[in-house]
Amino acid sequence: MPELAIFDTAHKLIGELQARGQTICFCESLTAGLAMARLADVPGASAVLRGGLVTYATDLKQELAGVAPEVLQQYGPVSAVTAREMARGARRVCRADWAVAITGVAGPDSQDGHPVGEVWVGLAGPRWTASSAAAELVDASLGRFALTDSSPHPLRVLAGDRAQIREAASHAALIGALKGVREQNPAERR
């Protein structure tokens, strides 16, 4: 994945947030701060970036991000629901207008029945909270399909080795945040 594409997405996200006078924070698991670092690579990030949480360990998703134990017990650390709750918690803790969360499996091995490349992006904003599969946010060439025991249908996941999955997940988080900020108010779309 070209670094220029990530830098361009980060630059656009900063511009959109600055235009609205809004801030953003991150809650990252498998990326361990990589998405936030990609945003901070862009000059001007300090005008919008509040900070973030690295919740690599499952217990920290609960302790730092405030994910309810029932959510982690029912859905596990790798799920759309957990990603949403991570984003909600980070938004509250960091006192930001927007929070983006990333949780998933970078590999090299699957985790608790989740295939390598299964990554979820959560987004919490002023009006709503949502989550998406990271592989649905990035270019199709960065994904593949995987079969899981929990679903009769193939799951779209990120492709590549551990480093490539972490990089693609970071880009997906920035793309998801950019789309969310732009969709907040359709009259403000650019």
C-alpha positions in Angstrom: 0.0 0.0 0.0 1.5 3.3 -1.0 2.4 5.6 1.9 1.2 8.5 -0.2 -2.4 7.2 -0.2 -2.4 7.0 3.6 -0.8 10.4 3.9 -3.4 11.8 1.5 -6.3 10.3 3.5 -4.9 11.7 6.7 -4.4 15.1 5.2 -8.0 15.2 4.0 -9.3 14.0 7.4 -7.4 16.8 9.1 -8.8 19.3 6.7 -12.3 18.2 7.2 -12.0 18.3 11.0 -10.3 21.7 11.0 -13.1 23.1 8.7 -15.6 22.0 11.4 -13.6 22.9 14.4 -13.7 19.3 15.6 -11.2 16.9 17.2 -10.4 13.2 16.9 -8.9 10.5 19.1 -8.0 6.8 18.6 -8.4 3.5 20.4 -6.2 0.9 18.8 -5.6 -2.8 19.4 -3.7 -4.7 16.7 -2.3 -1.5 15.2 -0.9 -0.3 18.6 -1.0 3.4 17.7 -0.1 3.1 14.0 -3.2 4.8 12.7 -2.8 7.7 15.1 0.9 8.0 14.1 -0.1 8.1 10.4 -2.4 11.1 11.2 0.3 12.7 13.3 2.7 12.4 10.3 0.8 15.2 8.6 1.7 18.8 9.5 -1.3 20.4 11.2 -2.4 17.3 13.0 -2.0 19.0 16.4 -5.0 21.2 15.6 -7.3 18.2 15.6 -5.6 15.2 17.3 -6.4 14.8 21.0 -4.6 11.5 21.6 -5.6 7.9 22.1 -5.6 4.6 23.9 -3.7 1.5 23.0 -5.7 -1.4 24.2 -3.7 -4.3 22.8 -4.7 -6.6 25.7 -8.4 -7.6 26.1 -8.6 -6.5 29.7 -7.5 -3.0 28.7 -10.4 -2.7 26.3 -12.5 -2.9 29.5 -10.3 -0.9 31.9 -9.2 2.0 29.6 -11.9 2.1 26.9 -14.8 1.2 29.2 -16.0 -1.7 27.0 -18.6 -3.6 29.2 -17.5 -7.0 30.4 -20.7 -8.4 29.0 -19.8 -7.2 25.5 -16.4 -8.8 25.7 -17.8 -12.0 27.0 -20.6 -12.2 24.5 -18.9 -10.9 21.3 -15.2 -11.2 22.2 -12.4 -8.7 21.6 -12.6 -9.0 17.8 -16.1 -7.9 16.8 -18.1 -5.0 15.3 -19.8 -4.5 18.7 -16.5 -4.3 20.5 -15.1 -1.8 17.9 -18.1 0.5 18.5 -17.7 0.3 22.2 -14.0 1.0 22.0 -14.8 4.1 20.0 -17.4 5.3 22.4 -15.1 4.8 25.4 -12.2 6.6 23.7 -14.4 9.5 22.7 -15.5 9.9 26.3 -12.0 9.4 27.9 -10.2 11.7 25.4 -13.0 14.3 25.2 -12.9 14.4 21.4 -15.7 15.0 18.9 -14.7 11.8 17.0 -13.1 8.6 18.0 -12.0 5.8 15.8 -11.2 2.3 17.1 -9.5 -0.7 15.5 -9.6 -4.3 16.7 -8.8 -7.5 14.9 -6.3 -10.2 14.1 -3.0 -9.3 12.3 -1.6 -12.8 12.5 0.4 -14.8 11.8 -2.2 -17.2 13.5 -5.9 -17.0 13.8 -7.4 -16.0 17.2 -10.3 -17.6 18.9 -11.8 -18.7 15.6 -11.2 -15.3 13.9 -9.1 -15.6 10.7 -6.0 -13.6 10.1 -7.0 -10.3 8.6 -10.4 -10.0 10.3 -10.4 -6.3 11.4 -13.2 -4.1 12.6 -13.2 -0.3 12.6 -15.5 1.5 15.1 -16.4 5.2 14.8 -18.1 7.4 17.4 -19.1 10.9 16.6 -21.3 13.7 17.8 -24.5 12.1 16.5 -24.0 8.3 16.1 -21.7 5.3 16.5 -21.0 2.7 13.8 -18.6 -0.1 12.8 -17.4 -1.6 9.6 -15.2 -4.4 8.4 -11.9 -2.8 7.6 -11.7 -4.8 4.3 -14.9 -3.1 3.2 -13.3 0.4 3.6 -10.1 -0.1 1.6 -9.4 -0.9 -2.0 -10.6 -4.4 -2.9 -7.1 -5.5 -3.8 -6.1 -5.3 -0.2 -8.6 -7.9 0.8 -9.6 -11.6 0.4 -12.3 -13.9 1.6 -12.0 -16.3 4.5 -14.2 -19.1 5.8 -15.0 -19.1 9.5 -16.7 -21.6 11.7 -19.1 -18.9 13.0 -20.6 -18.0 9.6 -21.9 -20.0 6.7 -20.8 -17.1 4.4 -17.2 -16.1 3.6 -16.0 -13.1 5.5 -14.1 -10.3 3.7 -10.8 -9.8 5.5 -7.5 -7.9 4.9 -4.9 -9.7 2.9 -1.2 -9.9 3.4 1.4 -10.5 6.1 1.2 -9.0 9.6 2.8 -5.7 8.7 0.6 -5.3 5.6 -2.6 -6.1 7.6 -1.6 -3.5 10.3 -0.9 -0.9 7.6 -4.2 -1.6 5.7 -6.1 -1.5 9.0 -4.6 1.9 9.8 -5.6 3.2 6.4 -9.1 1.7 6.8 -9.5 3.5 10.1 -8.6 6.9 8.5 -10.9 6.2 5.5 -13.7 5.3 7.9 -13.2 8.4 9.9 -13.0 10.6 6.9 -16.3 9.2 5.5 -18.0 9.5 8.9 -17.0 13.2 9.3 -18.1 14.0 5.8 -21.5 12.2 6.3 -22.2 13.8 9.6 -24.1 16.6 7.8 -24.9 15.9 4.1 -25.1 19.7 3.5 -21.4 19.9 4.4 -20.2 17.3 2.0 -17.3 18.3 -0.3 
